[in-house]
Amino acid sequence: MVFTEALQRGSLETIRKSPKADLHNHFVLGGSRKYLLKQSGRDIQPVMKPLHSMEEMHAWNAANIGNFFDNTNGRRMLIKAAFTQAKEDGVTILEIGEDVWGLGAFFNGHIDELVDAFETAHKEIAPEIELRLQIGMSRHCRIDYLEDCLSHFWGCSAFYSIDLYGDELAQPIENFIPIYRRAKAEGLRLKAHVGEWGTANDVRRAVECLELDEVQHGIAAAKDASVIRFLADHRIRLNITPSSNYLLGRVADLRTHPIAKLYRSGVDVTINSDDVLIFDSDVSKEYLRLYQCGCLTAEELDVIRKNGLKSL
């Protein structure tokens, strides 16, 4: 009742007090802008109108972030900013992690040093949050390069999941099958970005090839009833980021965002931030925006919030 009434009153402050999950957060761009301003002096302003391509997003990133944080201290600052943002937003489950290339670039190739950066920030800033540490991979990278990087991650019990992101058209999803088979054997939860720029069929193929448990985005699935049914029947979770989808031009507006169709068709969906610094998209704002534009009811949003907190 508290959460639904807060949505109806438009009380962002009260919405923040309700527990929620953020299962799709790229910590490099997912932190508190107030924290980063205080710590670094950089006043990072979000995008205010839709972009037309990923190239425009990369240009924004270069202009606003650049290589300022591309060192060990900068990386640790971004991690702390992510926990600060999550704490301020009432997030109680936070899934974040480092790209495999970052191990050598920022943590001297030592997996314990990388894990310590996240666990120390977690304990110092928000120990009450459940941290789900994730292994990240960029889709444009060569498979042999990724396998070499991943050799340092395998066997480390600190990690909860693995994710694949970047240009969906960079290379066939089938190329990643050996990596995902190993990740499954390691007991990791299997995730990948797909269906943000690709097709509904791309979503299904990725789930089948990689045996995914969850899809980051997956909104293209809404265009094919058979894929919707496939996702619902196989209980594949879609971790959706509405403002990101809108500001990257993947949907016309939030009112007609496909999350409503997917949810009402029985697909397990969650609402997440993606890149807070770019899209001004903390999770509480995402819930409020979807309610105020008429995409989903307060009661539906509360069910989605509670589902995101459940262990699968």
FENBELZI-V424798 format. One record per residue. N is the residue number from 1. PSI is psi in radians with two decimals (NA if undefined). NEAR is the number of other ideal C-beta (glycine too) atoms within 12 Angstrom. D_CENTER is the distance of its C-alpha to the mean C-alpha in Angstrom with 1 decimal. Layout:
BEGIN
n=N psi=PSI near=NEAR d_center=D_CENTER
n=N psi=PSI near=NEAR d_center=D_CENTER
END
This chain:
BEGIN
n=1 psi=-0.71 near=13 d_center=27.1
n=2 psi=-0.77 near=20 d_center=25.9
n=3 psi=-0.82 near=33 d_center=22.4
n=4 psi=-0.70 near=26 d_center=24.0
n=5 psi=-0.63 near=18 d_center=26.8
n=6 psi=-0.70 near=27 d_center=24.5
n=7 psi=-0.80 near=36 d_center=22.8
n=8 psi=-0.57 near=21 d_center=26.4
n=9 psi=-0.22 near=18 d_center=27.6
n=10 psi=0.53 near=18 d_center=24.7
n=11 psi=1.62 near=22 d_center=24.5
n=12 psi=-0.66 near=25 d_center=21.2
n=13 psi=-0.72 near=17 d_center=22.6
n=14 psi=-0.65 near=21 d_center=23.3
n=15 psi=-0.69 near=37 d_center=20.0
n=16 psi=-0.42 near=28 d_center=18.5
n=17 psi=-0.25 near=20 d_center=20.9
n=18 psi=2.36 near=32 d_center=19.6
n=19 psi=2.51 near=28 d_center=17.2
n=20 psi=2.80 near=39 d_center=13.7
n=21 psi=2.63 near=40 d_center=10.5
n=22 psi=1.73 near=50 d_center=7.0
n=23 psi=0.09 near=49 d_center=5.3
n=24 psi=1.43 near=52 d_center=1.6
n=25 psi=2.08 near=49 d_center=3.3
n=26 psi=1.79 near=43 d_center=5.6
n=27 psi=-0.49 near=44 d_center=8.6
n=28 psi=-0.59 near=36 d_center=11.1
n=29 psi=0.32 near=37 d_center=10.4
n=30 psi=0.30 near=44 d_center=8.8
n=31 psi=-3.10 near=46 d_center=12.3
n=32 psi=2.14 near=34 d_center=15.4
n=33 psi=-0.53 near=32 d_center=17.5
n=34 psi=-0.73 near=20 d_center=20.5
n=35 psi=-0.79 near=30 d_center=20.1
n=36 psi=-0.61 near=33 d_center=19.8
n=37 psi=-0.78 near=18 d_center=22.8
n=38 psi=-0.71 near=16 d_center=24.8
n=39 psi=-0.54 near=24 d_center=24.1
n=40 psi=-0.28 near=26 d_center=24.2
n=41 psi=0.05 near=11 d_center=26.0
n=42 psi=2.12 near=24 d_center=23.4
n=43 psi=1.66 near=15 d_center=22.9
n=44 psi=1.97 near=34 d_center=19.7
n=45 psi=2.46 near=17 d_center=19.9
n=46 psi=2.90 near=27 d_center=17.2
n=47 psi=2.39 near=30 d_center=17.8
n=48 psi=-0.24 near=13 d_center=20.1
n=49 psi=2.75 near=15 d_center=20.8
n=50 psi=2.42 near=22 d_center=19.3
n=51 psi=2.97 near=26 d_center=19.1
n=52 psi=-0.10 near=15 d_center=20.7
n=53 psi=2.91 near=16 d_center=18.9
n=54 psi=-0.50 near=27 d_center=16.4
n=55 psi=-0.68 near=14 d_center=19.5
n=56 psi=-0.63 near=19 d_center=19.7
n=57 psi=-0.73 near=32 d_center=16.2
n=58 psi=-0.62 near=20 d_center=17.3
n=59 psi=-0.72 near=17 d_center=20.5
n=60 psi=-0.78 near=28 d_center=19.0
n=61 psi=-0.76 near=26 d_center=17.1
n=62 psi=-0.68 near=14 d_center=20.5
n=63 psi=-0.62 near=17 d_center=22.4
n=64 psi=-0.50 near=25 d_center=20.3
n=65 psi=-0.88 near=31 d_center=18.8
n=66 psi=-2.47 near=16 d_center=20.9
n=67 psi=0.34 near=14 d_center=21.7
n=68 psi=-0.67 near=22 d_center=22.4
n=69 psi=0.19 near=32 d_center=20.0
n=70 psi=1.05 near=19 d_center=20.7
n=71 psi=2.97 near=17 d_center=22.7
n=72 psi=-0.81 near=23 d_center=22.4
n=73 psi=-0.68 near=17 d_center=23.0
n=74 psi=-0.71 near=26 d_center=20.6
n=75 psi=-0.75 near=32 d_center=17.8
n=76 psi=-0.60 near=32 d_center=18.7
n=77 psi=-0.72 near=33 d_center=18.9
n=78 psi=-0.66 near=43 d_center=15.3
n=79 psi=-0.79 near=47 d_center=14.3
n=80 psi=-0.64 near=35 d_center=16.7
n=81 psi=-0.62 near=39 d_center=15.4
n=82 psi=-0.74 near=48 d_center=12.0
n=83 psi=-0.65 near=38 d_center=14.0
n=84 psi=-0.80 near=33 d_center=16.3
n=85 psi=-0.80 near=42 d_center=13.9
n=86 psi=-0.75 near=45 d_center=12.6
n=87 psi=-0.78 near=31 d_center=16.3
n=88 psi=-0.50 near=29 d_center=17.5
n=89 psi=0.01 near=40 d_center=15.2
n=90 psi=0.36 near=33 d_center=16.3
n=91 psi=2.28 near=47 d_center=13.1
n=92 psi=-0.24 near=28 d_center=14.7
n=93 psi=2.12 near=35 d_center=12.0
n=94 psi=2.13 near=47 d_center=9.4
n=95 psi=1.91 near=42 d_center=7.5
n=96 psi=2.86 near=49 d_center=7.5
n=97 psi=3.04 near=42 d_center=10.0
n=98 psi=2.55 near=41 d_center=12.2
n=99 psi=2.56 near=34 d_center=13.0
n=100 psi=-0.56 near=37 d_center=16.2
n=101 psi=-0.41 near=28 d_center=18.3
n=102 psi=-0.35 near=38 d_center=17.5
n=103 psi=-0.84 near=33 d_center=19.7
n=104 psi=-0.59 near=22 d_center=22.8
n=105 psi=-0.59 near=21 d_center=22.0
n=106 psi=-0.28 near=28 d_center=21.3
n=107 psi=0.46 near=29 d_center=22.4
n=108 psi=0.40 near=18 d_center=25.6
n=109 psi=0.17 near=19 d_center=24.6
n=110 psi=1.96 near=18 d_center=24.7
n=111 psi=-0.60 near=30 d_center=22.0
n=112 psi=-0.59 near=19 d_center=23.4
n=113 psi=-0.70 near=24 d_center=23.0
n=114 psi=-0.88 near=38 d_center=19.3
n=115 psi=-0.71 near=28 d_center=18.8
n=116 psi=-0.62 near=23 d_center=21.2
n=117 psi=-0.72 near=37 d_center=19.3
n=118 psi=-0.78 near=41 d_center=16.3
n=119 psi=-0.59 near=27 d_center=18.8
n=120 psi=-0.80 near=20 d_center=21.2
n=121 psi=-0.69 near=34 d_center=18.8
n=122 psi=-0.87 near=29 d_center=17.7
n=123 psi=-0.66 near=17 d_center=21.4
n=124 psi=-0.65 near=18 d_center=22.6
n=125 psi=-0.77 near=29 d_center=20.2
n=126 psi=1.15 near=33 d_center=18.7
n=127 psi=-0.31 near=17 d_center=20.3
n=128 psi=-0.27 near=17 d_center=20.0
n=129 psi=2.44 near=34 d_center=16.2
n=130 psi=2.00 near=25 d_center=15.3
n=131 psi=2.21 near=37 d_center=13.4
n=132 psi=1.81 near=35 d_center=11.8
n=133 psi=2.31 near=35 d_center=12.0
n=134 psi=2.52 near=43 d_center=10.4
n=135 psi=2.22 near=46 d_center=12.2
n=136 psi=2.57 near=38 d_center=10.8
n=137 psi=2.49 near=42 d_center=13.1
n=138 psi=2.29 near=28 d_center=13.9
n=139 psi=-0.36 near=32 d_center=15.4
n=140 psi=-0.21 near=21 d_center=18.4
n=141 psi=2.60 near=26 d_center=19.7
n=142 psi=2.54 near=18 d_center=22.8
n=143 psi=-0.72 near=26 d_center=22.6
n=144 psi=-0.60 near=13 d_center=25.3
n=145 psi=-0.80 near=19 d_center=23.5
n=146 psi=-0.73 near=34 d_center=20.3
n=147 psi=-0.65 near=23 d_center=22.6
n=148 psi=-0.79 near=20 d_center=24.5
n=149 psi=-0.75 near=31 d_center=21.5
n=150 psi=-0.36 near=33 d_center=20.3
n=151 psi=-0.42 near=21 d_center=23.8
n=152 psi=-0.34 near=27 d_center=23.1
n=153 psi=-0.58 near=41 d_center=20.1
n=154 psi=2.38 near=24 d_center=21.9
n=155 psi=-0.09 near=17 d_center=23.7
n=156 psi=1.98 near=29 d_center=21.7
n=157 psi=-0.14 near=14 d_center=21.1
n=158 psi=-0.34 near=27 d_center=18.6
n=159 psi=2.46 near=35 d_center=15.7
n=160 psi=-0.65 near=33 d_center=14.0
n=161 psi=2.99 near=37 d_center=12.0
n=162 psi=2.51 near=45 d_center=11.7
n=163 psi=2.61 near=46 d_center=9.4
n=164 psi=2.25 near=42 d_center=10.9
n=165 psi=3.11 near=38 d_center=9.9
n=166 psi=-2.87 near=27 d_center=12.3
n=167 psi=1.99 near=21 d_center=15.3
n=168 psi=-0.37 near=31 d_center=15.5
n=169 psi=0.11 near=16 d_center=19.3
n=170 psi=-0.72 near=23 d_center=19.7
n=171 psi=2.78 near=19 d_center=21.2
n=172 psi=2.47 near=17 d_center=21.8
n=173 psi=-0.49 near=33 d_center=19.3
n=174 psi=-0.44 near=17 d_center=22.3
n=175 psi=-0.41 near=24 d_center=22.5
n=176 psi=0.04 near=40 d_center=19.7
n=177 psi=-0.84 near=23 d_center=21.6
n=178 psi=-0.68 near=18 d_center=23.4
n=179 psi=-0.76 near=39 d_center=20.3
n=180 psi=-0.52 near=36 d_center=18.6
n=181 psi=-0.73 near=18 d_center=22.0
n=182 psi=-0.74 near=25 d_center=22.2
n=183 psi=-0.68 near=36 d_center=18.8
n=184 psi=-0.73 near=22 d_center=19.9
n=185 psi=-0.49 near=15 d_center=23.2
n=186 psi=-0.10 near=24 d_center=21.5
n=187 psi=0.28 near=18 d_center=20.1
n=188 psi=2.62 near=37 d_center=16.4
n=189 psi=2.34 near=33 d_center=14.0
n=190 psi=2.13 near=38 d_center=13.4
n=191 psi=2.74 near=44 d_center=10.2
n=192 psi=2.56 near=47 d_center=10.1
n=193 psi=2.13 near=42 d_center=9.0
n=194 psi=2.60 near=45 d_center=12.1
n=195 psi=0.20 near=41 d_center=13.8
n=196 psi=-0.80 near=40 d_center=12.3
n=197 psi=-0.39 near=26 d_center=15.5
n=198 psi=-2.76 near=31 d_center=17.4
n=199 psi=3.00 near=23 d_center=19.4
n=200 psi=-0.69 near=32 d_center=19.5
n=201 psi=-0.59 near=21 d_center=21.5
n=202 psi=-0.67 near=33 d_center=18.9
n=203 psi=-0.87 near=43 d_center=16.5
n=204 psi=-0.76 near=32 d_center=19.4
n=205 psi=-0.72 near=29 d_center=20.6
n=206 psi=-0.75 near=45 d_center=17.3
n=207 psi=-0.77 near=35 d_center=17.3
n=208 psi=-0.78 near=24 d_center=21.0
n=209 psi=-0.78 near=25 d_center=21.2
n=210 psi=-0.06 near=39 d_center=18.5
n=211 psi=0.81 near=27 d_center=18.9
n=212 psi=2.54 near=41 d_center=15.3
n=213 psi=-0.59 near=32 d_center=14.5
n=214 psi=2.66 near=45 d_center=11.2
n=215 psi=2.28 near=50 d_center=9.9
n=216 psi=2.08 near=46 d_center=6.7
n=217 psi=-1.78 near=45 d_center=8.5
n=218 psi=0.20 near=48 d_center=12.0
n=219 psi=-0.38 near=44 d_center=13.8
n=220 psi=-0.36 near=34 d_center=16.7
n=221 psi=-0.47 near=43 d_center=17.8
n=222 psi=-0.26 near=35 d_center=19.3
n=223 psi=-0.08 near=23 d_center=22.0
n=224 psi=1.98 near=26 d_center=23.6
n=225 psi=-0.59 near=18 d_center=24.9
n=226 psi=-0.60 near=17 d_center=25.4
n=227 psi=-0.67 near=37 d_center=21.8
n=228 psi=-0.83 near=32 d_center=20.9
n=229 psi=-0.68 near=19 d_center=23.5
n=230 psi=-0.83 near=28 d_center=22.4
n=231 psi=-0.74 near=39 d_center=18.9
n=232 psi=-0.79 near=24 d_center=20.6
n=233 psi=-0.61 near=16 d_center=23.3
n=234 psi=0.10 near=24 d_center=21.2
n=235 psi=0.80 near=20 d_center=18.7
n=236 psi=2.13 near=39 d_center=15.7
n=237 psi=2.40 near=39 d_center=12.6
n=238 psi=2.10 near=52 d_center=10.5
n=239 psi=1.74 near=52 d_center=7.1
n=240 psi=2.57 near=51 d_center=7.9
n=241 psi=1.53 near=47 d_center=7.5
n=242 psi=-0.88 near=48 d_center=11.3
n=243 psi=-0.65 near=42 d_center=12.3
n=244 psi=-0.80 near=45 d_center=10.4
n=245 psi=-0.72 near=42 d_center=12.1
n=246 psi=-0.83 near=35 d_center=15.3
n=247 psi=-0.23 near=32 d_center=15.5
n=248 psi=0.15 near=31 d_center=14.9
n=249 psi=0.36 near=21 d_center=17.7
n=250 psi=-0.33 near=37 d_center=16.1
n=251 psi=2.67 near=31 d_center=17.7
n=252 psi=-0.67 near=14 d_center=20.9
n=253 psi=2.94 near=20 d_center=20.1
n=254 psi=-0.52 near=34 d_center=18.2
n=255 psi=-0.66 near=19 d_center=21.3
n=256 psi=0.34 near=21 d_center=21.2
n=257 psi=2.38 near=33 d_center=17.5
n=258 psi=-0.11 near=39 d_center=17.5
n=259 psi=-0.60 near=42 d_center=15.4
n=260 psi=-0.80 near=29 d_center=18.9
n=261 psi=-0.76 near=30 d_center=20.6
n=262 psi=-0.83 near=43 d_center=18.2
n=263 psi=-0.80 near=36 d_center=18.3
n=264 psi=-0.21 near=19 d_center=22.1
n=265 psi=0.07 near=24 d_center=22.5
n=266 psi=0.13 near=20 d_center=21.3
n=267 psi=2.41 near=39 d_center=17.9
n=268 psi=1.97 near=33 d_center=15.5
n=269 psi=2.62 near=48 d_center=12.7
n=270 psi=2.83 near=45 d_center=10.3
n=271 psi=2.25 near=53 d_center=9.4
n=272 psi=3.10 near=49 d_center=6.4
n=273 psi=-0.67 near=47 d_center=6.4
n=274 psi=-1.65 near=44 d_center=4.5
n=275 psi=1.56 near=42 d_center=7.7
n=276 psi=-0.71 near=45 d_center=10.1
n=277 psi=-0.56 near=39 d_center=13.0
n=278 psi=-0.83 near=36 d_center=13.2
n=279 psi=0.03 near=40 d_center=12.6
n=280 psi=0.91 near=29 d_center=13.9
n=281 psi=0.77 near=40 d_center=11.2
n=282 psi=2.78 near=42 d_center=11.2
n=283 psi=-0.69 near=50 d_center=10.8
n=284 psi=-0.73 near=39 d_center=14.6
n=285 psi=-0.63 near=36 d_center=15.2
n=286 psi=-0.77 near=50 d_center=13.1
n=287 psi=-0.81 near=51 d_center=15.3
n=288 psi=-0.72 near=37 d_center=18.4
n=289 psi=-0.74 near=36 d_center=17.9
n=290 psi=-0.56 near=42 d_center=17.6
n=291 psi=-0.83 near=37 d_center=20.7
n=292 psi=-0.46 near=24 d_center=22.7
n=293 psi=-0.12 near=25 d_center=22.4
n=294 psi=0.27 near=18 d_center=23.6
n=295 psi=-0.82 near=37 d_center=20.8
n=296 psi=2.67 near=36 d_center=20.7
n=297 psi=2.88 near=21 d_center=23.1
n=298 psi=-0.68 near=29 d_center=22.7
n=299 psi=-0.71 near=18 d_center=23.6
n=300 psi=-0.74 near=27 d_center=21.0
n=301 psi=-0.59 near=39 d_center=18.2
n=302 psi=-0.68 near=29 d_center=19.6
n=303 psi=-0.76 near=23 d_center=19.5
n=304 psi=-0.76 near=42 d_center=15.9
n=305 psi=-0.83 near=41 d_center=15.2
n=306 psi=-0.66 near=23 d_center=17.5
n=307 psi=-0.64 near=27 d_center=16.2
n=308 psi=-0.36 near=39 d_center=12.7
n=309 psi=-0.15 near=26 d_center=14.9
n=310 psi=2.48 near=17 d_center=16.9
n=311 psi=2.41 near=14 d_center=16.9
n=312 psi=NA near=22 d_center=17.0
END
